[in-house]
Amino acid sequence: MTHKNVHTVYAFALSASVTVLFIAVLTIWADLYAPLKDWLKTMFTHHWIGKSVLSAALFLILGGMIGLMVSKPDENKIATALWILVGASIVSTLAIWIFYLIEAL
Amino acid sequence: MNTLTALNLVLHIVFGLLGVMAIYSALVVLMKERPSVGFLRFLSVSGLLFMLLAWITGGYYYTTYYGSAVKPIIKAGQFSWAHTLIMEAKEHTFLLLPFLVAVLMLGVLLVNSSLLNDPRVRRPLAALAGVAFTIGAIIALAGVVISGAVR
């Protein structure tokens, strides 16, 4: 594997971990704090579009920045980054479902 | 519902299901000790493509039709939780999927064949495909519940 490829997989796995947690935080925060949801609607015409655009931008920008900063991650580091993403995804999914379950009760 | 919106909804469902099928197939291939790299790459690229198309078509339906025409009917009916719990959770957990599948695709495309046979890399990629498939399957079932609640 070339270093460039290692960088890319590692950087975007970490970036995706932050992004999925960001989605859960933004979702819950916007539901609890009306001015944030209103701002998303004003800026992006719909709060869901705002969340989509912001999360995609975060994923791409953060992935690029991490790729520039990290030097020579090996296979073990890539594996760790992928496991972190798996964990972050489970936490985010549960957070969103539990939040709306509580809201619906 | 006009023809364009109906077509858009059908495409959203078809793209979403094809995406989930591609991710599930990638999971099955990644669980083998010696995965077929070419097939895996085809599945991961297809999975991301279908997820992006489902994102666009679903987003169009949700932002232009669901809120004004479907949501009020569900909320006024006896299954209002189908919106307040199922739809709210569905529309937001969906946002995770494109990023999970994008990283899956990068991992499959950018590591060489011998590394895809290395359990240190293959197992977390399989776990990632497993999580993405599980979320996708839950979202698909949520769509069935929402469709049922509006009738």
Interface residues (C-beta under 8 A of the other chain):
Chain A: M1 N5 T8 V9 F12 A13 A16 T19 V20 I23 A24 T27 T45 H46 W48 I49 K51 S52 S55 A56 F59 E75 N76 I78 A79 L82 W83 L85 V86 S89 I90 S92 T93 I96 W97 Y100 L101 E103 A104
Chain B: W55 G59 Y62 T63 W81 T84 L85 E88 A89 E91 H92 T93 L95 L96 P98 F99 L100 A102 V103 L106 G107 L110 V111 N112 L115 D118 R120 V121 R123 P124 L125 A127 L128 V131 A132 I135
